[in-house]
Amino acid sequence: MKRLCIHYPVLAAAVLVVLLHLVLAATDKTFYMTQITMSAYYALVVIGLCLLMGYAGQISLGHAGFFAIGGYTVAVLTTYNLSPYRESTWLGSLRSLGLIVQWQDLYGQEVLSLSPWVAFVAALLLTALIAVAIGLPVIRLKGHYLAMATLGFGLIIYRIVLGAKLFGQADGISNLPAFHLVGGLQVNGRAPFRVQNYYLAWAAVLAAMVLSLNLIHSRVGRALRSIHQSEEAAHSLGIDTYRYKLATFVLSAVLAAVGGALLTHYNGSIGPSEVTVMKSVRYVAIVAVGGMANLWGAMVMGVLLNFLSLRGVFGSFDDAVFGAILIGVMLFAPQGLLRVPRLRGILFVGRASSLAFQRVVRGCTTYVRRSHG
Amino acid sequence: MNFALFVQYALSGITVGSVYAIVAIGFNIIYCTTGIINFAQGEFLIVGAMTAISLAQVVPLPVAILGAVLITTAFGALIELVFIRQVHNASVLRLIIITIGLSILIREAMLHVWDEQVRSLPYFTGTAVSTVTILGAHISPQVLWVLGVSAVIVTALTLFFRYTTVGRAMRACADDRMAARLCGVNDRWMVTLSFMLSAGIGALAGCVVSPITQTQYDMGAPLAIKGFTVAILGGLGNSMAAVAAGLFLGLLEAFVVSVLPASYKEVVAIVVLLLILVFRPTGLFARRETSALRTA
C-alpha cells in the first residue's frame, strides 16, 4: 500500500496538467504551453540534481554541462549530413536497419542523417560514460572541493563547445529534425504540435518523478539518506557510500542529458548559452528554493521559475533574480519555500548538534530495520 | 622559440600569475578566519577597478585608486556584516551557496551600474604603446607596476600578519577561533576585517591590472576560478605558496598559448584544478596539518 501512497501525487499532478491545459484553452492562452513545455524539460535537470543534492547530499555546479552533452550530442548526430557517403556499403546497411532518416533542410536539400532514436540513445550512453569518468575521481571530494571540481567540469564543457567547429562555436547548432517517437507522436516545436508536446514533456517529467520517488523510497534511497546524514555512520553500517554516491551522480547526469536532448529537439537548436556557469547555478538555486530534499518542490519550482524566466518576467534582472533567490533562501528559509514536515536538508549537516546525532541514530536504525526485517 | 620570445612569454606569464596570486591570497585570508571559500572574490577586483575608472574622471589617478580601494574595503565589510554575520551555525555548504549568490548579485549590479562596456584605467606611466626593453623582450611599463604592487602587497601582508597585534590576532583566529576568543580577541571583527583586507587587496590588484587586461563587469568569475586553482595548488591557507603557485599557473598559461589555440587557454587552469583536486587536494606544498582541512 505504501508503494501506492507515494504515487498518488503523480496522479494528482497528471490531473492538474490536464486542468492547466483546459484553463489555458479556455482563456485563449495556449501559447503559454510552448514555454511550459520548455520549462518541463528544464525541470528534468532539476529533478536529477535534487536527487544528488537533496538526497545524496552532494553538490554539483556542473549540471548545465551534462545538459549540454545530451543536447549537443543529439544536435551533432542528427544534423551531420551523411549524403556524401550515400554510395558506401556501411551507410547502406545502416539504412536497411532503419537507423538513417532522410529529410529536407531549409533550402530543400536532401539530408541523410542518423535517426534521432540512435542519437538519443547515443547521447544518454555518452553522458553516462562521461559522468562515470568524471564522477570516479570527483565524487570522493567534499564540500567546496566538490563544488569547484564540478564547476570546473562545467567550464571545460563550455570552453569546448565555444571553441570547437563541430559544435558550431558561438552560433551553436540549429535546424534539428523533429524526433519521431511512436505513431504520430513527435518532439517538435512547431505550433501544430504544441498540445502534443505539452503532454509529451509532462509525461517525461512525471515518469522521472515516478522513477525518483521509487528510488528514494527504496533500499537505495534509505542508504542515500543515511549517507547524507552521516557518511561515516553509513559506511560503518556496511553501505558502500562511494558506489551509491557515484550511481546517483550518473543517474542525475543522465536525467539532465534527457532534458537536454529532448529540449534541443523541441527548440530545433542549442547554443553555448545553455552551458554557462550561470545555468548550473540556476539549477542549484531551484533545488534550494524547492527545499533541497524535496522532489516535488524541485519539480514545481523547476517548471515555475523557468517558465517565468522564459516569459521574460524578470527582464534584465534574470540572473540577479536567481542570485537573490539563492541568498534569500539560504539566509531565511534554508528548508525551502515549500516546507514539508519530515524535511532534512543538506544544510543541516554542519549543525553537529545532539539533534543531528539523534537523527543519525534514528536514520540508521530505520535503515537496518527496513532492510533486514 | 628564441630567447627574446621566451622572455616575452615568461614576463607575461609572471604578470598574469602575480594577479592570480593576489586573488588566491584573498581567498586564503577569508578561508583562514571563516572556513569559507568566498566565490565573490573575483568580483572585488572588478568592483575596485570599475570604481577607480569612474573616480578617475573627476580626480587624479592616484586619488581615484586610493578611493576605489577604500570604497571596496568598505564594501567588503558591508557584505560580511549584512550577509555572512547573519547566518548562525551555518554549514560550510550553505555559506558557499550564499557567496555564489553574492557574486551573481554583485555582477548583475555592476552590469546595471556600469553596463557591459569594456573599460580600462589609463596607463600609470607612459601610454599604451610605450615599452621597456628587458633582455630583448619588449614590455609595457604597466607590467612593472603590476609586479611591483604585487610584491608590495605580499610583503606588506606578511609583515602585517607577523608583526602587528591585529595581524597576530587574525592568525590566532585562523588557528583556533575558540582559543583566540578566550584570549580576548574579538573574533567576529576579525572575520569582518578579513573580508575588508581581501576586498582591499583585490581592488588594488584590479586597478593595477586594468590598463593591461581591461575591465568588464563579468570578468570576476574566471579570475575567481584561477585564484581558487592557485590557492588549492599552493594549499588552502598557505599564502606564500600561493605566490609560487600563481606564478606557475601564469607561466603555464602563457606558454600553452604558443602551442594550443588561445580559446583553450582557459581550459588549462581548469584541468590543473581538476588534476590537483583529484591527486593532491592538500596542495603541492602541503604540510601535515593542512591535510586535515580536506574534509572541512
Interface residues (C-beta under 8 A of the other chain):
Chain A: I59 L61 P137 V138 L141 K142 G143 H144 Y145 A147 M148 A149 L151 G152 F153 L155 I156 R159 I160 L162 G163 V277 M278 V281 V284 A285 A288 S316 F317 D319 A320 F322 G323 A324 I325 L326 I327 M330 L331 P334 I346 L347 F348 V349 G350 R351
Chain B: I37 F83 Q86 V87 N89 A90 S91 V92 L93 R94 I96 I97 I98 I100 G101 L102 S103 I104 L105 R107 E108 A109 L111 H112 A221 I225 F228 I232 P261 S263 Y264 E266 V267 I270 V271 L273 L274 L277 V278 P281 R294 T295 A296
